[in-house]
C-alpha cells in the first residue's frame, strides 16, 4: 500500500504530538514547531 515504514510513521506521529503539546503550552504554531523538528 505504501512504502513508509512503521518506524518512520511512528517518528512522524511523535513529532506532531510533540508539536501539539508545545503549541498548547507555549502558544506557538504547530507548523512552526513541526517543521523545525522534521527538517534535516
Buried (B, 14 or more C-beta within 10 A) or exposed (E): EEEEEEEEEEEBEEBBEEBEEBBEEEEEEBEEBBEEBEEE
